[in-house]
Amino acid sequence: MESALGQNVANEKNLRAHMEKSLGSGEYKRMDSTSRSPQTRGNLSPNKINTLLGQMTVYNCTLYALLTTFGEK
């Protein structure tokens, strides 16, 4: 179980690095030109990314705990 948790932490770091790199590049410009609200690109600040990743981590840990607790019957 510890290796899976360590792998999740590594995946979270990779995801954060990818999101930060993508925000700096022009990768989201295509989305901006076709979306209804082009200002969405500016709303993804590093603080919001950290908050979202933190919420995803809490959700995943809670879900894992529930599944393992009720799955052991």
Buried (B, 14 or more C-beta within 10 A) or exposed (E): EEEEEEEBEEEBEEEBEEBEEEBEEEEBEEEBEEEEEEEEBEEBEEEEBEEEBEEEEEEEEEEBEEEEEEEEE
